[in-house]
Amino acid sequence: MNILSIDTSAKSSSACLSKANDGKIKIISKKIINHVATQSQTILPAIDECLKKSVDKSADKSADKNYDALSLCVGPGSFTGLRVGAATIKGLAFARNLKIVPISSLEALALNITSKLDKFNTKNTSAKFFVNKNTATIIIPLIDARAGRVYFSVFDTKLNRYIEDDHIEIKTLLNIIRVKFQNLKYKTNLIFVGDGASTYKKLINDTLKSVKNLKLTFANDKENSDIITSIAYLSHKYFDKKAVYSSDLKLNYLQASQAERNLKLK
């Protein structure tokens, strides 16, 4: 099965065509556009270039036949971006009656880390992410929700969830972590990933650096922003369980938009 995945949940527009065969997933083609233009101006060119690349590699020269299903990052993230992505994917799905796999941006960020633990172990000697009876590793994806808030979740290194996607004030979240881990008897590694991790890196360090046996590690810029490959892999993983037709697709906003919140204050 070939799945065309798209993401407009953040600043960039991205598309990826992937193929699953005998349990193995292969990335056929990918395009990411990082422009100041809005996603409504960049997502269709990203899809077009992605499919053109796939046609160049395929004996079938009809680009619209190179995918059998679709997937979309449904958030949390940019309100406008999510709506642009939903409108785009629904149009593609409706034209051929295809199913769509909804994927969490936070889970995709966590997969960016779980798929690269070996890299961290070998290249970052200050942070050994081994999971055994004496050491735990926890992945905390953070997306900046503005106004001092973040979208967050919590995963282990096998991508099992501890907490469902949610939003909270970053200071409140860090105080909860500080209190919860203040009496650690074994080493725990917290890996922060996402634009919220880079935005609040200093605050995270200042709040948690004094906690004994707690090691803090931050993902790099690419791991914080490029989630389209992870979305592609997750779409194959969840197709049988989560795929829906366009009429049943739901976005995961988690909170009202800033405009809606401002309106309630008037």
C-alpha positions in Angstrom: 0.0 0.0 0.0 1.2 3.5 -0.9 0.2 6.4 1.4 0.4 10.1 0.7 1.0 12.0 3.9 0.8 15.7 4.4 1.6 18.1 7.3 0.7 21.8 7.7 0.5 21.8 11.5 3.5 24.2 11.9 5.4 26.7 9.7 6.3 24.5 6.8 4.2 22.5 4.3 5.3 19.0 3.7 4.3 15.9 1.8 5.6 12.3 1.7 4.8 9.3 -0.3 5.6 6.0 1.4 5.1 2.3 0.7 4.5 -0.7 2.9 5.5 -4.1 1.6 5.9 -7.3 3.7 5.9 -5.3 6.9 8.7 -2.9 5.7 8.1 0.8 5.1 9.9 2.7 2.4 9.9 6.4 1.7 9.4 6.9 -2.0 9.6 10.7 -2.2 9.3 13.7 0.1 9.0 17.4 -0.2 9.3 20.1 2.4 8.7 23.8 1.7 9.9 26.3 4.3 8.7 29.6 3.0 7.2 32.7 4.5 4.2 32.1 2.4 1.1 30.5 4.1 0.4 26.8 3.9 -2.5 27.5 1.6 0.1 28.7 -1.0 2.7 26.0 -0.4 0.9 22.7 0.4 -0.3 22.0 -3.1 3.1 22.7 -4.7 4.7 20.4 -2.0 2.3 17.6 -2.9 2.8 18.2 -6.6 6.6 18.0 -6.3 6.4 14.9 -4.1 4.2 13.1 -6.6 6.4 14.2 -9.5 9.4 12.7 -7.8 7.5 9.4 -7.3 6.5 9.3 -11.0 10.1 9.6 -12.0 10.8 6.5 -10.0 7.8 4.5 -11.1 6.8 2.7 -14.3 3.3 4.1 -13.8 3.5 7.7 -15.1 0.1 8.7 -13.6 0.9 10.6 -10.4 -2.6 10.4 -9.0 -2.5 6.6 -9.1 0.7 6.4 -7.0 -1.2 6.4 -3.7 -3.9 4.2 -2.2 -4.6 6.1 1.0 -3.8 9.4 2.7 -2.7 10.6 6.1 -2.8 14.0 7.8 -1.2 15.5 10.9 -4.4 16.5 12.7 -2.6 18.5 15.4 -2.2 19.9 17.8 -0.6 22.8 16.1 -1.4 26.0 14.1 -5.1 26.5 13.8 -5.0 27.9 10.3 -2.4 25.4 9.2 -4.5 22.4 10.4 -7.6 23.7 8.6 -5.7 24.2 5.4 -4.3 20.6 5.7 -7.8 19.2 6.4 -9.4 21.0 3.4 -6.6 19.8 1.1 -6.6 16.2 2.2 -10.4 16.0 2.2 -10.4 17.1 -1.4 -7.9 14.5 -2.4 -9.8 11.8 -0.5 -13.2 12.7 -1.9 -12.0 12.6 -5.5 -11.1 8.9 -5.2 -13.1 7.8 -2.1 -9.9 7.2 -0.2 -9.4 6.7 3.5 -7.3 9.1 5.7 -5.2 8.2 8.7 -5.2 10.9 11.4 -1.8 11.3 13.1 -0.9 13.2 16.2 1.9 15.8 15.8 3.1 15.0 19.3 3.4 11.3 18.6 5.3 12.1 15.4 7.7 14.2 17.4 8.2 11.4 19.9 8.9 9.0 17.0 11.6 11.4 15.8 13.4 10.5 19.0 12.6 6.8 19.4 13.8 6.0 15.9 17.2 7.6 16.7 18.0 6.4 20.2 21.1 4.6 18.9 22.3 7.9 17.5 21.9 9.6 20.8 23.7 6.7 22.6 26.7 6.7 20.3 27.1 10.4 19.6 26.0 12.1 22.8 28.1 10.6 25.6 26.6 12.9 28.1 23.2 11.2 27.8 23.0 7.4 27.6 19.4 6.5 27.0 19.5 2.9 28.3 16.3 1.5 29.7 16.8 -0.9 32.6 16.0 -1.4 36.2 18.3 1.4 37.2 17.6 3.9 34.4 14.4 5.3 32.8 14.0 7.3 29.7 11.0 9.6 29.1 10.2 11.5 26.0 8.3 14.8 26.3 7.2 16.4 23.0 6.4 20.1 23.4 4.7 22.4 20.9 4.5 26.1 21.6 0.9 27.1 22.0 1.7 30.7 22.6 1.0 32.8 25.7 3.2 30.7 27.9 1.3 27.5 27.1 2.4 24.3 25.4 0.8 21.2 23.8 2.4 18.2 25.3 2.3 14.4 25.8 4.6 11.8 27.4 6.0 8.6 25.9 8.5 5.9 26.7 11.2 4.7 24.3 8.8 2.2 22.7 6.3 4.9 21.9 3.9 3.8 24.6 1.9 6.8 25.9 1.9 7.9 29.5 -0.3 10.9 28.9 -2.8 11.7 26.1 -2.2 14.9 24.1 -3.1 17.9 26.2 -2.2 21.6 26.8 -1.0 23.4 29.9 1.0 26.4 31.1 4.7 25.5 30.7 5.5 26.7 34.2 2.8 24.5 35.6 4.0 21.5 33.7 7.6 22.0 34.8 6.6 22.4 38.4 4.7 19.2 38.2 7.7 17.4 36.8 10.0 19.0 39.5 7.8 17.8 42.3 7.2 14.3 40.8 10.9 13.6 40.3 12.4 15.4 43.3 13.1 12.2 45.2 14.4 10.0 42.4 16.4 7.0 43.6 17.5 6.1 40.1 18.7 8.0 37.0 15.9 9.3 34.7 16.6 10.9 31.3 14.0 13.4 30.1 14.3 14.1 26.3 12.5 17.2 25.2 11.5 17.6 21.5 9.5 20.1 19.5 9.5 23.9 19.0 8.2 24.3 22.6 11.4 22.6 23.8 13.6 25.0 22.0 11.4 28.0 22.9 11.5 27.2 26.6 14.9 25.5 26.9 16.3 28.0 29.4 13.2 27.8 31.6 13.3 24.0 31.5 16.9 24.0 32.5 16.5 26.6 35.2 13.5 24.8 36.7 14.7 21.2 36.6 18.5 21.4 36.8 18.6 21.0 40.6 16.6 17.8 40.6 18.9 15.0 41.6 19.4 12.0 39.2 17.4 13.9 36.5 19.2 14.3 33.2 17.8 16.8 30.6 18.4 16.4 26.9 17.1 18.5 24.0 16.5 17.4 20.4 18.2 19.3 17.6 16.4 21.7 15.2 15.6 19.0 12.5 14.1 16.6 15.1 12.1 19.6 16.5 10.5 20.5 13.2 10.6 17.8 10.5 7.9 15.2 11.4 6.6 14.2 7.9 8.7 11.0 7.8 7.4 10.0 11.2 3.9 10.8 10.1 4.4 8.5 7.1 5.6 5.6 9.3 2.7 6.1 11.8 0.1 6.1 9.0 1.0 2.6 8.0 1.1 1.5 11.6 -2.4 2.8 12.3 -4.1 2.4 9.0 -6.2 -0.7 10.0 -7.1 0.9 13.4 -7.6 4.6 12.7 -8.2 5.2 9.0 -11.5 7.1 8.3 -13.3 8.6 5.3 -13.2 12.4 4.9 -16.6 13.0 6.5 -15.4 11.5 9.8 -12.0 13.2 9.9 -11.5 15.3 13.1 -8.8 17.8 13.9 -7.2 17.9 17.4 -7.2 21.5 18.3 -7.1 20.9 22.1 -8.1 24.5 22.8 -10.0 27.4 21.2 -8.0 29.6 18.9 -6.6 32.9 20.1 -9.3 34.8 18.2 -12.0 32.8 19.8 -10.5 33.3 23.3 -10.3 37.0 22.6 -13.9 37.2 21.5 -15.0 35.6 24.8 -13.2 38.3 26.8 -15.3 41.0 25.1 
